[in-house]
Structure formats: C-alpha cells, structure tokens
Amino acid sequence: MVFAQPKPGMPRAERHESKHEIDQLEQNWRDAIMHRNVQAMAELLSDDYIAISANGMLQSKDQTLANLKSGVLRIDSIDFSDRKVRFYGQTALVTSKAEVKGNRGDGEISGSYRYTRVYVRDDKGAWKIVSFEASRIRDPGEHK
C-alpha cells in the first residue's frame, strides 16, 4: 500500500493529483531505463541532477544519459514494491524497493535494492528528478 503525506494544508484533491503524477513519473523512469530511451530520461532529470549509486559513485545528468545511450548500463528487468511518496511543499520524496536484473560495464548488478528518488516542481509546474540514491540489500553474511 502506498501513502502520500500531505504538506500542511494541502487539499486532498491536490495531494491525490500530485501522487498520481509522481506514480506516473516513476513508471516513465522505469520505461526509459528498460528501453534505453535517452530523450525520455533527459526530460525526467533536472539539469543539476545527481545520483549516488549503490557502490557510492556520483553521477551527473550527462553521465547518466551517456551510460544509458552507450549501453554500459543494461537492465533486463526491474520490479518495484513498497513504494511510499511523501510531499514537502514543492518536493516529493519517493522511497521504494527494487528487484533488479542487469549489468553495468563493471559487472553484474542484479539484486535487491532500496532507493530514494527526489522530485522538485520547477518554475513551469513540472516535476523533475533532482536526486537519486540506491543501496544494495545484502543477505546476512553476504560480502561485498
């Protein structure tokens, strides 16, 4: 079950509409990464986007798009669960679990992850992803 936490005084209809928008953007992100759609991904990310990968590496918007275009990152499947969306004014915070099958240039990335994605509504009223961070969920006793 997914819950959206309103900012104080946010009308229920606005909260519902905003949550629906974020849910659709999450699906758009999934589609863009699965189909290596660089243009769609570029539209989702803010110009100052920064990601922190599960191995601690920083990645800008340009680097993210270059990796997607080159095929360095290949996602065969990605399934989400336990998504929560919270709102803080013009900011939406999404947390979720992802089951991923795929590869990066430096090896296999298949596994379970928790992630946080941050959206901010821009001057034109569009939600843009400004930040992403992923953490690998390791089984007890599993080494890096």
N, CA and C atoms as an extended XYZ file, in Angstrom:
432
Properties=species:S:1:pos:R:3:atomname:S:1:resname:S:1:resid:I:1 pbc="F F F"
N         0.839       -1.165        0.000 N   MET     1
C         0.000        0.000        0.000 CA  MET     1
C         0.887        1.233        0.000 C   MET     1
N         0.527        2.259       -0.731 N   VAL     2
C         1.318        3.467       -0.883 CA  VAL     2
C         0.561        4.625       -0.241 C   VAL     2
N         1.269        5.425        0.533 N   PHE     3
C         0.667        6.574        1.186 CA  PHE     3
C         1.384        7.841        0.764 C   PHE     3
N         0.631        8.877        0.530 N   ALA     4
C         1.195       10.191        0.257 CA  ALA     4
C         0.940       11.053        1.476 C   ALA     4
N         1.984       11.651        2.002 N   GLN     5
C         1.847       12.525        3.159 CA  GLN     5
C         1.723       13.955        2.664 C   GLN     5
N         0.653       14.636        3.013 N   PRO     6
C         0.461       15.997        2.514 CA  PRO     6
C         1.313       17.003        3.256 C   PRO     6
N         1.626       18.114        2.573 N   LYS     7
C         2.179       19.244        3.296 CA  LYS     7
C         1.013       19.828        4.086 C   LYS     7
N         1.272       20.506        5.178 N   PRO     8
C         0.171       21.068        5.944 CA  PRO     8
C        -0.720       21.933        5.062 C   PRO     8
N        -2.008       21.667        5.116 N   GLY     9
C        -2.954       22.466        4.369 CA  GLY     9
C        -3.113       22.086        2.911 C   GLY     9
N        -2.414       21.068        2.435 N   MET    10
C        -2.543       20.657        1.040 CA  MET    10
C        -3.912       19.992        0.869 C   MET    10
N        -4.746       20.536        0.002 N   PRO    11
C        -6.074       19.940       -0.192 CA  PRO    11
C        -5.969       18.495       -0.683 C   PRO    11
N        -6.911       17.685       -0.261 N   ARG    12
C        -6.911       16.264       -0.600 CA  ARG    12
C        -6.848       16.031       -2.108 C   ARG    12
N        -7.610       16.786       -2.884 N   ALA    13
C        -7.619       16.610       -4.340 CA  ALA    13
C        -6.242       16.911       -4.930 C   ALA    13
N        -5.590       17.966       -4.439 N   GLU    14
C        -4.252       18.306       -4.931 CA  GLU    14
C        -3.244       17.219       -4.552 C   GLU    14
N        -3.337       16.717       -3.330 N   ARG    15
C        -2.455       15.649       -2.867 CA  ARG    15
C        -2.632       14.405       -3.742 C   ARG    15
N        -3.884       14.051       -4.018 N   HIS    16
C        -4.176       12.885       -4.852 CA  HIS    16
C        -3.612       13.066       -6.260 C   HIS    16
N        -3.821       14.240       -6.836 N   GLU    17
C        -3.323       14.521       -8.189 CA  GLU    17
C        -1.795       14.480       -8.226 C   GLU    17
N        -1.146       15.079       -7.226 N   SER    18
C         0.316       15.083       -7.176 CA  SER    18
C         0.862       13.668       -7.041 C   SER    18
N         0.242       12.853       -6.206 N   LYS    19
C         0.690       11.472       -6.041 CA  LYS    19
C         0.538       10.707       -7.353 C   LYS    19
N        -0.579       10.924       -8.035 N   HIS    20
C        -0.796       10.271       -9.331 CA  HIS    20
C         0.294       10.682      -10.326 C   HIS    20
N         0.660       11.969      -10.339 N   GLU    21
C         1.720       12.449      -11.228 CA  GLU    21
C         3.049       11.760      -10.914 C   GLU    21
N         3.397       11.673       -9.645 N   ILE    22
C         4.664       11.053       -9.252 CA  ILE    22
C         4.660        9.569       -9.617 C   ILE    22
N         3.552        8.878       -9.353 N   ASP    23
C         3.464        7.457       -9.725 CA  ASP    23
C         3.683        7.277      -11.224 C   ASP    23
N         3.117        8.168      -12.039 N   GLN    24
C         3.295        8.085      -13.493 CA  GLN    24
C         4.745        8.372      -13.876 C   GLN    24
N         5.380        9.333      -13.211 N   LEU    25
C         6.780        9.641      -13.491 CA  LEU    25
C         7.690        8.476      -13.112 C   LEU    25
N         7.371        7.776      -12.035 N   GLU    26
C         8.134        6.587      -11.659 CA  GLU    26
C         8.030        5.520      -12.755 C   GLU    26
N         6.842        5.368      -13.325 N   GLN    27
C         6.660        4.420      -14.430 CA  GLN    27
C         7.420        4.892      -15.668 C   GLN    27
N         7.395        6.194      -15.930 N   ASN    28
C         8.132        6.749      -17.070 CA  ASN    28
C         9.635        6.500      -16.909 C   ASN    28
N        10.143        6.652      -15.668 N   TRP    29
C        11.560        6.391      -15.392 CA  TRP    29
C        11.881        4.934      -15.683 C   TRP    29
N        11.028        4.025      -15.191 N   ARG    30
C        11.230        2.589      -15.419 CA  ARG    30
C        11.262        2.290      -16.917 C   ARG    30
N        10.294        2.830      -17.654 N   ASP    31
C        10.243        2.597      -19.101 CA  ASP    31
C        11.495        3.132      -19.794 C   ASP    31
N        11.943        4.326      -19.392 N   ALA    32
C        13.124        4.931      -20.013 CA  ALA    32
C        14.363        4.077      -19.770 C   ALA    32
N        14.535        3.574      -18.566 N   ILE    33
C        15.734        2.776      -18.256 CA  ILE    33
C        15.662        1.405      -18.937 C   ILE    33
N        14.478        0.815      -18.979 N   MET    34
C        14.321       -0.508      -19.598 CA  MET    34
C        14.561       -0.457      -21.110 C   MET    34
N        14.119        0.627      -21.743 N   HIS    35
C        14.200        0.737      -23.205 CA  HIS    35
C        15.345        1.637      -23.669 C   HIS    35
N        16.195        2.035      -22.700 N   ARG    36
C        17.333        2.914      -23.003 CA  ARG    36
C        16.901        4.136      -23.812 C   ARG    36
N        15.805        4.761      -23.354 N   ASN    37
C        15.251        5.928      -24.027 CA  ASN    37
C        15.886        7.188      -23.427 C   ASN    37
N        16.941        7.647      -24.074 N   VAL    38
C        17.722        8.774      -23.579 CA  VAL    38
C        16.889       10.055      -23.553 C   VAL    38
N        16.101       10.297      -24.572 N   GLN    39
C        15.289       11.518      -24.631 CA  GLN    39
C        14.279       11.546      -23.486 C   GLN    39
N        13.601       10.431      -23.244 N   ALA    40
C        12.624       10.378      -22.145 CA  ALA    40
C        13.311       10.592      -20.798 C   ALA    40
N        14.490        9.983      -20.614 N   MET    41
C        15.218       10.151      -19.363 CA  MET    41
C        15.666       11.601      -19.190 C   MET    41
N        16.119       12.217      -20.266 N   ALA    42
C        16.571       13.618      -20.207 CA  ALA    42
C        15.441       14.539      -19.754 C   ALA    42
N        14.228       14.244      -20.189 N   GLU    43
C        13.070       15.057      -19.797 CA  GLU    43
C        12.720       14.873      -18.323 C   GLU    43
N        13.020       13.709      -17.766 N   LEU    44
C        12.706       13.432      -16.358 CA  LEU    44
C        13.699       14.079      -15.395 C   LEU    44
N        14.968       14.190      -15.807 N   LEU    45
C        16.027       14.645      -14.912 CA  LEU    45
C        16.216       16.156      -14.966 C   LEU    45
N        16.435       16.769      -13.804 N   SER    46
C        16.760       18.196      -13.767 CA  SER    46
C        18.187       18.378      -14.288 C   SER    46
N        18.518       19.587      -14.697 N   ASP    47
C        19.864       19.848      -15.221 CA  ASP    47
C        20.939       19.619      -14.160 C   ASP    47
N        20.595       19.846      -12.890 N   ASP    48
C        21.576       19.668      -11.811 CA  ASP    48
C        21.410       18.325      -11.082 C   ASP    48
N        20.767       17.375      -11.735 N   TYR    49
C        20.556       16.037      -11.180 CA  TYR    49
C        21.876       15.413      -10.726 C   TYR    49
N        21.807       14.732       -9.588 N   ILE    50
C        22.961       13.967       -9.115 CA  ILE    50
C        22.453       12.646       -8.542 C   ILE    50
N        23.151       11.580       -8.890 N   ALA    51
C        22.809       10.255       -8.376 CA  ALA    51
C        23.988        9.734       -7.569 C   ALA    51
N        23.650        8.929       -6.565 N   ILE    52
C        24.655        8.197       -5.806 CA  ILE    52
C        24.329        6.722       -5.994 C   ILE    52
N        25.213        6.030       -6.690 N   SER    53
C        24.967        4.622       -6.999 CA  SER    53
C        25.139        3.761       -5.758 C   SER    53
N        24.750        2.506       -5.869 N   ALA    54
C        24.858        1.569       -4.755 CA  ALA    54
C        26.311        1.337       -4.333 C   ALA    54
N        27.261        1.624       -5.238 N   ASN    55
C        28.678        1.478       -4.868 CA  ASN    55
C        29.309        2.813       -4.463 C   ASN    55
N        28.456        3.846       -4.288 N   GLY    56
C        28.926        5.122       -3.776 CA  GLY    56
C        29.431        6.112       -4.801 C   GLY    56
N        29.310        5.802       -6.073 N   MET    57
C        29.796        6.689       -7.133 CA  MET    57
C        28.762        7.782       -7.426 C   MET    57
N        29.252        9.005       -7.644 N   LEU    58
C        28.391       10.119       -8.041 CA  LEU    58
C        28.228       10.108       -9.547 C   LEU    58
N        27.030       10.500      -10.004 N   GLN    59
C        26.761       10.515      -11.432 CA  GLN    59
C        25.866       11.705      -11.755 C   GLN    59
N        26.316       12.552      -12.676 N   SER    60
C        25.552       13.724      -13.118 CA  SER    60
C        24.491       13.308      -14.138 C   SER    60
N        23.695       14.271      -14.551 N   LYS    61
C        22.714       14.020      -15.598 CA  LYS    61
C        23.415       13.588      -16.887 C   LYS    61
N        24.448       14.320      -17.280 N   ASP    62
C        25.162       13.993      -18.520 CA  ASP    62
C        25.758       12.588      -18.468 C   ASP    62
N        26.341       12.218      -17.339 N   GLN    63
C        26.917       10.874      -17.191 CA  GLN    63
C        25.833        9.799      -17.242 C   GLN    63
N        24.709       10.079      -16.589 N   THR    64
C        23.589        9.126      -16.590 CA  THR    64
C        23.100        8.892      -18.012 C   THR    64
N        22.915        9.957      -18.753 N   LEU    65
C        22.429        9.847      -20.134 CA  LEU    65
C        23.453        9.157      -21.032 C   LEU    65
N        24.734        9.462      -20.848 N   ALA    66
C        25.786        8.823      -21.651 CA  ALA    66
C        25.828        7.323      -21.382 C   ALA    66
N        25.706        6.923      -20.122 N   ASN    67
C        25.703        5.492      -19.783 CA  ASN    67
C        24.491        4.780      -20.368 C   ASN    67
N        23.358        5.451      -20.349 N   LEU    68
C        22.138        4.868      -20.912 CA  LEU    68
C        22.283        4.708      -22.429 C   LEU    68
N        22.796        5.740      -23.089 N   LYS    69
C        22.957        5.721      -24.551 CA  LYS    69
C        23.968        4.668      -24.998 C   LYS    69
N        25.077        4.560      -24.282 N   SER    70
C        26.157        3.659      -24.691 CA  SER    70
C        25.855        2.187      -24.434 C   SER    70
N        24.898        1.938      -23.568 N   GLY    71
C        24.597        0.552      -23.221 CA  GLY    71
C        25.459        0.019      -22.088 C   GLY    71
N        26.275        0.890      -21.461 N   VAL    72
C        27.087        0.473      -20.312 CA  VAL    72
C        26.168       -0.092      -19.232 C   VAL    72
N        25.006        0.534      -19.082 N   LEU    73
C        24.006        0.053      -18.138 CA  LEU    73
C        22.928       -0.683      -18.913 C   LEU    73
N        22.715       -1.956      -18.565 N   ARG    74
C        21.666       -2.744      -19.214 CA  ARG    74
C        20.788       -3.367      -18.127 C   ARG    74
N        19.525       -2.958      -18.108 N   ILE    75
C        18.562       -3.508      -17.160 CA  ILE    75
C        17.657       -4.468      -17.930 C   ILE    75
N        17.660       -5.743      -17.506 N   ASP    76
C        16.793       -6.743      -18.142 CA  ASP    76
C        15.408       -6.751      -17.530 C   ASP    76
N        15.338       -6.518      -16.217 N   SER    77
C        14.053       -6.394      -15.548 CA  SER    77
C        14.223       -5.590      -14.279 C   SER    77
N        13.151       -4.910      -13.911 N   ILE    78
C        13.138       -4.152      -12.657 CA  ILE    78
C        11.695       -4.125      -12.165 C   ILE    78
N        11.514       -4.582      -10.946 N   ASP    79
C        10.186       -4.626      -10.336 CA  ASP    79
C        10.228       -3.880       -9.015 C   ASP    79
N         9.229       -3.029       -8.805 N   PHE    80
C         9.164       -2.201       -7.614 CA  PHE    80
C         8.128       -2.721       -6.628 C   PHE    80
N         8.391       -2.477       -5.356 N   SER    81
C         7.419       -2.774       -4.305 CA  SER    81
C         7.639       -1.798       -3.160 C   SER    81
N         6.710       -1.767       -2.247 N   ASP    82
C         6.829       -0.969       -1.019 CA  ASP    82
C         7.117        0.503       -1.314 C   ASP    82
N         6.468        1.062       -2.336 N   ARG    83
C         6.685        2.473       -2.683 CA  ARG    83
C         5.901        3.366       -1.731 C   ARG    83
N         6.592        4.405       -1.270 N   LYS    84
C         5.968        5.437       -0.451 CA  LYS    84
C         6.319        6.792       -1.051 C   LYS    84
N         5.334        7.666       -1.112 N   VAL    85
C         5.525        9.008       -1.650 CA  VAL    85
C         5.133       10.003       -0.562 C   VAL    85
N         6.052       10.930       -0.257 N   ARG    86
C         5.771       11.973        0.732 CA  ARG    86
C         6.037       13.321        0.093 C   ARG    86
N         5.223       14.303        0.480 N   PHE    87
C         5.337       15.641       -0.085 CA  PHE    87
C         5.767       16.633        0.981 C   PHE    87
N         6.681       17.521        0.580 N   TYR    88
C         7.155       18.617        1.415 CA  TYR    88
C         7.146       19.863        0.551 C   TYR    88
N         6.039       20.569        0.549 N   GLY    89
C         5.906       21.744       -0.314 CA  GLY    89
C         5.991       21.331       -1.769 C   GLY    89
N         6.968       21.871       -2.487 N   GLN    90
C         7.144       21.581       -3.914 CA  GLN    90
C         8.137       20.443       -4.150 C   GLN    90
N         8.348       19.619       -3.122 N   THR    91
C         9.277       18.495       -3.192 CA  THR    91
C         8.530       17.202       -2.891 C   THR    91
N         8.817       16.170       -3.669 N   ALA    92
C         8.251       14.839       -3.427 CA  ALA    92
C         9.409       13.879       -3.179 C   ALA    92
N         9.289       13.099       -2.126 N   LEU    93
C        10.294       12.115       -1.761 CA  LEU    93
C         9.701       10.727       -1.963 C   LEU    93
N        10.355        9.930       -2.804 N   VAL    94
C         9.886        8.577       -3.102 CA  VAL    94
C        10.894        7.581       -2.539 C   VAL    94
N        10.394        6.621       -1.778 N   THR    95
C        11.233        5.510       -1.328 CA  THR    95
C        10.574        4.228       -1.801 C   THR    95
N        11.392        3.250       -2.149 N   SER    96
C        10.854        2.012       -2.675 CA  SER    96
C        11.905        0.914       -2.608 C   SER    96
N        11.455       -0.285       -2.869 N   LYS    97
C        12.336       -1.442       -3.022 CA  LYS    97
C        12.299       -1.835       -4.498 C   LYS    97
N        13.455       -2.222       -5.018 N   ALA    98
C        13.538       -2.637       -6.427 CA  ALA    98
C        14.259       -3.971       -6.527 C   ALA    98
N        13.698       -4.875       -7.299 N   GLU    99
C        14.348       -6.140       -7.657 CA  GLU    99
C        14.868       -5.960       -9.077 C   GLU    99
N        16.178       -6.008       -9.231 N   VAL   100
C        16.822       -5.662      -10.499 CA  VAL   100
C        17.569       -6.861      -11.059 C   VAL   100
N        17.477       -7.025      -12.379 N   LYS   101
C        18.328       -7.967      -13.110 CA  LYS   101
C        18.986       -7.173      -14.216 C   LYS   101
N        20.331       -7.191      -14.234 N   GLY   102
C        21.026       -6.444      -15.262 CA  GLY   102
C        22.523       -6.400      -15.040 C   GLY   102
N        23.186       -5.619      -15.885 N   ASN   103
C        24.641       -5.479      -15.859 CA  ASN   103
C        25.028       -4.031      -16.057 C   ASN   103
N        26.192       -3.699      -15.513 N   ARG   104
C        26.889       -2.440      -15.782 CA  ARG   104
C        28.202       -2.813      -16.425 C   ARG   104
N        28.883       -1.855      -16.945 N   GLY   105
C        30.177       -2.114      -17.560 CA  GLY   105
C        31.144       -2.829      -16.638 C   GLY   105
N        31.015       -2.591      -15.331 N   ASP   106
C        31.945       -3.199      -14.375 CA  ASP   106
C        31.401       -4.472      -13.728 C   ASP   106
N        30.271       -4.999      -14.226 N   GLY   107
C        29.788       -6.280      -13.710 CA  GLY   107
C        28.294       -6.330      -13.450 C   GLY   107
N        27.901       -7.440      -12.887 N   GLU   108
C        26.508       -7.757      -12.587 CA  GLU   108
C        25.955       -6.802      -11.523 C   GLU   108
N        24.721       -6.343      -11.729 N   ILE   109
C        24.071       -5.502      -10.718 CA  ILE   109
C        22.753       -6.111      -10.240 C   ILE   109
N        22.504       -7.357      -10.599 N   SER   110
C        21.266       -7.998      -10.186 CA  SER   110
C        21.202       -8.106       -8.668 C   SER   110
N        19.992       -7.881       -8.138 N   GLY   111
C        19.800       -7.995       -6.702 CA  GLY   111
C        18.662       -7.130       -6.208 C   GLY   111
N        18.570       -7.041       -4.904 N   SER   112
C        17.542       -6.233       -4.239 CA  SER   112
C        18.160       -4.918       -3.775 C   SER   112
N        17.418       -3.837       -3.973 N   TYR   113
C        17.880       -2.504       -3.617 CA  TYR   113
C        16.755       -1.734       -2.926 C   TYR   113
N        17.142       -0.797       -2.085 N   ARG   114
C        16.253        0.249       -1.579 CA  ARG   114
C        16.737        1.525       -2.244 C   ARG   114
N        15.794        2.372       -2.614 N   TYR   115
C        16.221        3.621       -3.223 CA  TYR   115
C        15.373        4.787       -2.750 C   TYR   115
N        15.950        5.961       -2.896 N   THR   116
C        15.271        7.230       -2.652 CA  THR   116
C        15.421        8.069       -3.908 C   THR   116
N        14.302        8.587       -4.384 N   ARG   117
C        14.326        9.497       -5.532 CA  ARG   117
C        13.621       10.780       -5.088 C   ARG   117
N        14.212       11.923       -5.408 N   VAL   118
C        13.663       13.212       -5.003 CA  VAL   118
C        13.231       13.986       -6.244 C   VAL   118
N        11.984       14.439       -6.216 N   TYR   119
C        11.419       15.264       -7.282 CA  TYR   119
C        11.182       16.669       -6.735 C   TYR   119
N        11.406       17.678       -7.586 N   VAL   120
C        11.077       19.053       -7.243 CA  VAL   120
C        10.253       19.625       -8.384 C   VAL   120
N         9.193       20.364       -8.020 N   ARG   121
C         8.366       21.006       -9.047 CA  ARG   121
C         9.088       22.270       -9.519 C   ARG   121
N         9.320       22.364      -10.840 N   ASP   122
C        10.062       23.508      -11.377 CA  ASP   122
C         9.159       24.731      -11.579 C   ASP   122
N         9.741       25.806      -12.117 N   ASP   123
C         9.006       27.074      -12.315 CA  ASP   123
C         7.799       26.917      -13.229 C   ASP   123
N         7.842       25.918      -14.105 N   LYS   124
C         6.747       25.700      -15.059 CA  LYS   124
C         5.709       24.719      -14.517 C   LYS   124
N         5.921       24.241      -13.287 N   GLY   125
C         4.961       23.316      -12.671 CA  GLY   125
C         5.232       21.854      -12.948 C   GLY   125
N         6.348       21.560      -13.631 N   ALA   126
C         6.683       20.162      -13.963 CA  ALA   126
C         7.567       19.567      -12.867 C   ALA   126
N         7.312       18.298      -12.542 N   TRP   127
C         8.152       17.577      -11.586 CA  TRP   127
C         9.416       17.108      -12.290 C   TRP   127
N        10.581       17.350      -11.682 N   LYS   128
C        11.872       16.904      -12.214 CA  LYS   128
C        12.610       16.127      -11.131 C   LYS   128
N        13.326       15.087      -11.530 N   ILE   129
C        14.131       14.317      -10.587 CA  ILE   129
C        15.425       15.090      -10.350 C   ILE   129
N        15.697       15.408       -9.077 N   VAL   130
C        16.912       16.149       -8.744 CA  VAL   130
C        17.958       15.262       -8.079 C   VAL   130
N        17.523       14.145       -7.501 N   SER   131
C        18.453       13.288       -6.777 CA  SER   131
C        17.946       11.849       -6.747 C   SER   131
N        18.909       10.936       -6.711 N   PHE   132
C        18.615        9.504       -6.623 CA  PHE   132
C        19.730        8.859       -5.822 C   PHE   132
N        19.375        7.950       -4.939 N   GLU   133
C        20.378        7.182       -4.209 CA  GLU   133
C        19.871        5.759       -4.044 C   GLU   133
N        20.738        4.797       -4.309 N   ALA   134
C        20.395        3.384       -4.189 CA  ALA   134
C        21.326        2.706       -3.194 C   ALA   134
N        20.768        1.769       -2.450 N   SER   135
C        21.557        0.948       -1.523 CA  SER   135
C        21.214       -0.512       -1.765 C   SER   135
N        22.237       -1.315       -1.888 N   ARG   136
C        22.050       -2.752       -2.104 CA  ARG   136
C        21.596       -3.397       -0.801 C   ARG   136
N        20.594       -4.260       -0.877 N   ILE   137
C        20.151       -5.034        0.274 CA  ILE   137
C        20.926       -6.341        0.224 C   ILE   137
N        21.732       -6.559        1.221 N   ARG   138
C        22.558       -7.772        1.261 CA  ARG   138
C        21.974       -8.759        2.235 C   ARG   138
N        22.084      -10.036        1.913 N   ASP   139
C        21.680      -11.084        2.830 CA  ASP   139
C        22.652      -11.119        3.994 C   ASP   139
N        22.180      -11.509        5.186 N   PRO   140
C        23.112      -11.630        6.320 CA  PRO   140
C        24.293      -12.528        5.955 C   PRO   140
N        25.480      -12.056        6.246 N   GLY   141
C        26.686      -12.841        5.950 CA  GLY   141
C        27.220      -12.655        4.550 C   GLY   141
N        26.479      -11.972        3.677 N   GLU   142
C        26.934      -11.740        2.297 CA  GLU   142
C        28.031      -10.679        2.312 C   GLU   142
N        29.087      -10.902        1.551 N   HIS   143
C        30.192       -9.946        1.466 CA  HIS   143
C        30.010       -9.073        0.246 C   HIS   143
N        30.708       -7.959        0.231 N   LYS   144
C        30.622       -7.004       -0.876 CA  LYS   144
C        31.043       -7.601       -2.181 C   LYS   144
